Amino acid sequence: MKKLSILMLAICSTAIFGQKVSDYKYVSIPEYFVTFKGDSYGLEARLEKALKAKKYVVLPTNKDQWPAEARENTCNVLNAEVLNVKSMFTNKLLLVIKDCNNKTLLESKGSSAIKEFEEGLADALKMALVNVGMSNPVAVQPAITQASNTSIATGSTQTSAPETAVIAPAAALGTGNYSNGKFDVQKIQIDASQFILAKSGSSVPFAIFKATSKKDVFLVKLADNNTTIGYFENGNIVIDIPQADGKYSKDTFAAK
């Protein structure tokens, strides 16, 4: 019965955490669309204006000017690009939007019978943008907090408490180091309802855990964008890793 409930939770979690463009708040646009050799006919500015109209926050090209939640975790930011599609009699382009792992979330083609380049490409972009939904962002991913000198010495990381705390399973609280026998991770508590497992030297969390209504059971977002479940078992952190055949393998991280 326990395994059945865990399987059902894993299936539901895919629907909850499946990422789409409208889940995001921030979008980055390059200064110049490189596939338009010589002249992109103002498509960068047109794309920026259109995305802002759809309630996205278009970030400046200088990352130092980004908001903290975008600068400290680029997985909160989409990357939008417009590609030139060569055609003899029509103006064609391809709008491509990717996440921080270079995974394509949207490809949308646009074409126009208007022969003039500037007007025709603007018309094609307008068509491609039809498939981009209004921004309706989910909770942003946490910043990867660097340990202070004191934390490194004690093997733990401190984060500031949230303004509004959510009661979490007791076993979820605290930090520490864990290993599955193949590599080590550090458990970093973000707030009372979520924590991450981070590999040393990686800018992307290995796994993000979010508490569910069931004690010691979590929805887990993996670095490869797969979503599964995790839970505490005998003091260990266990993740059900999805396999290519649709089954799950048990990956156990023991406290060090």
C-alpha positions as CSV (number, residue, x, y, z in Angstrom):
1,M,0.0,0.0,0.0
2,K,2.9,2.3,0.9
3,K,4.6,1.7,-2.5
4,L,1.3,2.3,-4.4
5,S,0.8,5.7,-2.6
6,I,4.4,6.7,-3.4
7,L,3.9,5.7,-7.1
8,M,0.8,7.8,-7.3
9,L,2.6,10.8,-5.7
10,A,5.4,10.5,-8.3
11,I,2.9,10.5,-11.1
12,C,1.1,13.6,-9.7
13,S,4.4,15.4,-9.1
14,T,5.2,15.4,-12.8
15,A,2.0,17.4,-13.5
16,I,2.8,19.8,-10.6
17,F,6.4,20.6,-11.6
18,G,6.4,20.2,-15.4
19,Q,8.0,23.4,-16.5
20,K,6.5,25.6,-19.2
21,V,7.3,29.1,-20.4
22,S,4.5,30.8,-18.5
23,D,5.9,29.4,-15.2
24,Y,8.7,31.9,-15.4
25,K,9.0,35.6,-14.5
26,Y,12.4,36.5,-16.0
27,V,13.6,36.3,-19.6
28,S,17.0,37.2,-21.1
29,I,17.3,38.3,-24.7
30,P,20.7,38.6,-26.4
31,E,21.9,42.1,-27.5
32,Y,21.8,40.9,-31.1
33,F,20.3,37.9,-32.9
34,V,23.4,36.5,-34.6
35,T,21.6,34.5,-37.4
36,F,20.5,37.8,-38.9
37,K,23.7,38.8,-40.6
38,G,24.1,42.5,-41.0
39,D,20.6,43.6,-39.8
40,S,18.0,42.1,-37.5
41,Y,15.5,44.9,-38.3
42,G,14.9,45.7,-34.6
43,L,13.6,42.3,-33.7
44,E,15.3,42.4,-30.3
45,A,13.4,45.5,-29.3
46,R,10.1,44.1,-30.7
47,L,10.5,40.8,-28.8
48,E,11.3,42.7,-25.6
49,K,8.2,44.9,-25.9
50,A,6.0,41.9,-26.7
51,L,7.2,39.9,-23.7
52,K,6.8,42.8,-21.4
53,A,3.2,43.0,-22.7
54,K,2.8,39.4,-21.6
55,K,4.0,40.4,-18.1
56,Y,7.5,38.9,-18.3
57,V,10.4,40.8,-16.8
58,V,13.1,41.2,-19.6
59,L,16.5,41.4,-18.0
60,P,19.3,43.8,-19.1
61,T,22.3,42.3,-20.9
62,N,24.5,43.2,-18.0
63,K,24.0,40.5,-15.4
64,D,25.3,42.7,-12.7
65,Q,22.1,44.7,-13.0
66,W,19.8,41.6,-12.6
67,P,17.6,41.2,-9.6
68,A,19.1,39.0,-6.9
69,E,16.8,36.1,-7.4
70,A,17.8,36.0,-11.1
71,R,21.5,36.7,-10.6
72,E,22.0,34.2,-7.8
73,N,20.2,31.4,-9.6
74,T,20.0,31.6,-13.4
75,C,17.5,28.7,-13.4
76,N,14.9,31.3,-12.6
77,V,15.7,32.9,-16.1
78,L,14.5,31.9,-19.6
79,N,16.7,32.5,-22.6
80,A,14.9,33.7,-25.7
81,E,16.4,33.7,-29.2
82,V,15.0,34.5,-32.7
83,L,16.5,32.5,-35.5
84,N,16.4,33.5,-39.2
85,V,14.8,30.9,-41.4
86,K,15.8,31.4,-45.1
87,S,13.0,31.5,-47.5
88,M,12.7,32.6,-51.1
89,F,9.3,34.3,-51.1
90,T,8.3,34.8,-47.5
91,N,9.9,36.2,-44.3
92,K,10.3,33.4,-41.8
93,L,11.7,33.1,-38.3
94,L,11.8,30.7,-35.4
95,L,11.3,31.8,-31.8
96,V,13.2,29.5,-29.4
97,I,12.9,29.7,-25.6
98,K,15.2,27.6,-23.4
99,D,15.8,27.1,-19.7
100,C,19.1,27.3,-17.8
101,N,20.0,23.7,-18.7
102,N,19.6,24.5,-22.5
103,K,16.4,22.5,-22.6
104,T,14.0,23.9,-25.2
105,L,10.7,24.7,-23.7
106,L,9.2,26.3,-26.8
107,E,9.8,26.5,-30.5
108,S,7.4,28.6,-32.4
109,K,7.6,29.4,-36.2
110,G,6.3,32.6,-37.7
111,S,6.0,33.6,-41.4
112,S,4.7,36.6,-43.3
113,A,3.9,37.2,-47.0
114,I,4.9,40.8,-46.6
115,K,8.0,41.1,-48.7
116,E,9.7,44.1,-47.0
117,F,12.1,42.7,-44.4
118,E,11.4,45.0,-41.5
119,E,7.6,44.8,-41.8
120,G,7.6,41.2,-42.8
121,L,9.8,40.0,-40.0
122,A,7.8,42.0,-37.5
123,D,4.7,40.3,-38.7
124,A,6.3,36.9,-38.5
125,L,7.4,37.5,-35.0
126,K,3.9,38.5,-34.0
127,M,2.7,35.2,-35.3
128,A,5.4,33.2,-33.5
129,L,4.5,35.0,-30.2
130,V,0.9,33.7,-30.3
131,N,2.2,30.5,-28.7
132,V,3.8,32.3,-25.7
133,G,1.4,32.4,-22.8
134,M,1.1,35.2,-20.3
135,S,3.6,35.0,-17.4
136,N,2.1,33.3,-14.4
137,P,5.3,32.5,-12.4
138,V,5.5,29.7,-9.9
139,A,7.8,30.1,-6.8
140,V,11.3,31.0,-7.8
141,Q,14.1,28.6,-7.2
142,P,16.4,29.4,-4.2
143,A,19.8,30.9,-4.5
144,I,22.7,28.5,-4.0
145,T,24.1,29.9,-0.7
146,Q,27.8,29.9,-0.3
147,A,29.0,28.7,3.1
148,S,30.7,31.2,5.4
149,N,34.1,30.4,6.9
150,T,32.5,29.4,10.1
151,S,30.1,27.1,8.3
152,I,32.9,25.4,6.3
153,A,34.7,24.6,9.5
154,T,31.6,23.0,11.1
155,G,30.4,21.4,7.9
156,S,27.1,23.3,7.8
157,T,25.5,26.2,6.1
158,Q,23.3,28.9,7.7
159,T,20.5,30.7,5.9
160,S,18.4,33.5,7.1
161,A,15.0,32.5,8.4
162,P,12.0,33.3,6.2
163,E,9.5,36.0,7.2
164,T,6.7,33.4,7.4
165,A,7.8,29.9,8.5
166,V,6.0,26.8,7.4
167,I,6.0,23.8,9.7
168,A,8.0,21.0,8.2
169,P,8.7,17.4,9.2
170,A,11.2,17.4,12.0
171,A,13.7,15.2,10.1
172,A,13.9,17.8,7.3
173,L,15.4,20.5,9.5
174,G,19.2,21.1,9.8
175,T,22.1,20.7,7.4
176,G,24.7,18.0,6.9
177,N,26.8,16.0,4.5
178,Y,25.6,12.9,2.8
179,S,26.9,10.3,0.3
180,N,25.4,7.6,-1.9
181,G,28.8,5.9,-2.3
182,K,29.4,7.5,-5.7
183,F,29.6,11.2,-4.8
184,D,29.0,13.5,-1.8
185,V,26.4,16.1,-1.4
186,Q,25.6,18.8,1.1
187,K,22.1,19.3,2.4
188,I,21.3,23.0,2.6
189,Q,18.1,24.1,4.3
190,I,16.4,26.9,2.4
191,D,13.5,27.4,4.6
192,A,11.2,25.2,6.8
193,S,9.5,23.6,3.8
194,Q,12.4,23.0,1.4
195,F,16.0,22.1,1.1
196,I,18.5,21.2,-1.6
197,L,21.2,18.6,-2.1
198,A,24.2,20.3,-3.7
199,K,27.3,18.7,-5.3
200,S,30.6,20.4,-4.5
201,G,31.6,22.7,-7.3
202,S,28.3,22.6,-9.1
203,S,26.3,25.8,-9.8
204,V,23.1,23.7,-10.3
205,P,21.5,21.8,-7.3
206,F,21.6,18.0,-7.7
207,A,18.0,17.9,-6.2
208,I,15.5,20.3,-4.8
209,F,13.1,18.9,-2.1
210,K,9.7,20.4,-1.3
211,A,7.7,19.2,1.6
212,T,4.3,17.5,1.0
213,S,1.4,16.9,3.3
214,K,2.8,13.5,4.2
215,K,5.5,13.5,6.9
216,D,9.0,12.9,5.6
217,V,7.9,12.6,2.0
218,F,9.0,15.3,-0.6
219,L,8.5,16.2,-4.2
220,V,12.0,16.3,-5.8
221,K,13.1,18.3,-8.8
222,L,16.4,16.8,-10.2
223,A,19.1,18.6,-12.1
224,D,18.1,16.9,-15.3
225,N,14.5,18.4,-14.9
226,N,13.0,15.0,-14.0
227,T,10.5,15.1,-11.1
228,T,10.2,12.3,-8.6
229,I,9.8,11.7,-4.9
230,G,12.2,11.6,-2.0
231,Y,11.8,10.6,1.7
232,F,13.7,10.0,4.9
233,E,14.4,6.4,5.9
234,N,16.4,5.4,9.0
235,G,18.2,8.8,9.0
236,N,19.1,8.5,5.3
237,I,17.7,10.6,2.4
238,V,16.3,8.4,-0.4
239,I,15.4,9.5,-3.9
240,D,13.4,7.3,-6.4
241,I,15.4,7.9,-9.6
242,P,13.3,7.4,-12.8
243,Q,14.8,5.0,-15.3
244,A,14.4,4.8,-19.1
245,D,12.1,1.8,-18.9
246,G,9.7,3.7,-16.7
247,K,10.7,2.0,-13.5
248,Y,12.4,3.6,-10.5
249,S,15.7,2.8,-8.7
250,K,16.4,3.6,-5.1
251,D,19.3,6.0,-4.5
252,T,20.2,6.3,-0.8
253,F,22.3,9.1,0.6
254,A,23.7,8.2,4.1
255,A,24.8,10.8,6.6
256,K,28.5,11.1,6.9
